[in-house]
Every structure is written in C-alpha cells, then in structure tokens.
Amino acid sequence: MFSVGKNLSDGWDTDEVLRHYHKLHKGTLLPQKYVKGDELSPGERITFDETVELYRQRLYGISWFMRNLNEYIAREANK
C-alpha cells in the first residue's frame, strides 16, 4: 500500500500507472485486456484512457490511501 505525489504520478506513462495500480487492485476489464496485449477498439480506448486517469488520481489521492489503509487494518483485526 502506498500513496505517491501528484507530480510523480503525472510523469508516469500508461503502463507505469497500470503497474502501480494493479499492485493494489485487480482493475477493470479494459485495463486487464490492455495489459494482456489485446487490441482495444476506438470506443474502448476512450473509456480505457479515462480509466487510466482515474487510476492515476487514486494513486496520489489521500482519500484512496486512507481507504486502503483502513481496509488493511480491518482485515488484520478480523484475523
């Protein structure tokens, strides 16, 4: 679990954003399809690009960091 600064994540290309995000979360169908090397249709590409930007924002967002932290703590407490 980690949070990065906005300046750092803004410098990442698509592959790097997905690599970091997928360390924490499974992701949605289109990013998984992209990572596997499958071709995306023009319509899928538009949605995919929006998803990558959302992932980028989540990687530097403090609210998402706290959400992940709280989930981890709750899971550990339930063990």
C-alpha positions in Angstrom: 0.0 0.0 0.0 1.4 3.4 -0.9 0.5 6.9 -2.0 2.5 8.9 -4.4 2.7 12.6 -5.1 0.8 14.1 -7.9 3.9 15.4 -9.7 5.4 11.9 -9.7 2.3 10.1 -11.0 1.7 12.8 -13.6 5.1 11.8 -15.1 4.2 8.1 -15.5 3.1 6.7 -18.8 0.0 4.4 -19.1 1.9 1.2 -18.4 3.5 2.5 -15.3 0.2 3.8 -13.9 -1.4 0.4 -14.5 1.6 -1.4 -13.0 1.4 0.6 -9.8 -2.4 0.4 -9.6 -2.5 -3.3 -10.2 -0.2 -3.9 -7.3 -3.1 -2.8 -5.1 -6.2 -3.6 -7.1 -7.3 -6.1 -9.7 -8.6 -3.3 -12.0 -11.4 -3.4 -14.5 -11.8 -5.3 -17.7 -10.3 -2.9 -20.2 -7.1 -2.3 -18.3 -6.7 -6.1 -17.9 -7.3 -6.5 -21.6 -4.7 -3.9 -22.4 -2.1 -5.4 -20.1 -2.6 -8.8 -21.8 -1.8 -7.1 -25.1 -5.3 -7.4 -26.6 -6.3 -4.6 -29.1 -8.8 -2.1 -27.9 -11.5 -0.7 -30.2 -11.6 3.1 -30.6 -14.6 3.2 -28.2 -12.8 1.0 -25.7 -9.7 3.2 -26.0 -11.7 6.3 -24.9 -13.1 4.5 -21.8 -9.6 3.0 -21.2 -7.9 6.4 -21.2 -10.5 7.8 -18.8 -9.9 4.8 -16.5 -6.1 5.3 -16.5 -6.6 8.9 -15.5 -8.9 7.8 -12.7 -6.3 5.3 -11.5 -3.6 7.9 -11.6 -5.7 10.2 -9.4 -6.4 7.4 -7.0 -2.7 6.7 -6.7 -2.0 10.2 -5.3 -5.3 10.8 -3.6 -5.2 10.8 0.2 -8.8 9.6 0.5 -7.9 6.4 -1.5 -4.8 6.0 0.5 -6.8 6.1 3.7 -9.4 3.8 2.3 -6.8 1.2 1.5 -5.1 1.7 4.9 -8.4 1.3 6.8 -9.3 -1.8 4.8 -5.9 -3.4 5.6 -6.3 -2.6 9.3 -9.8 -4.0 9.4 -8.7 -7.3 7.7 -5.8 -7.7 10.1 -8.1 -7.0 13.1 -10.5 -9.7 11.8 -7.8 -12.3 11.7 
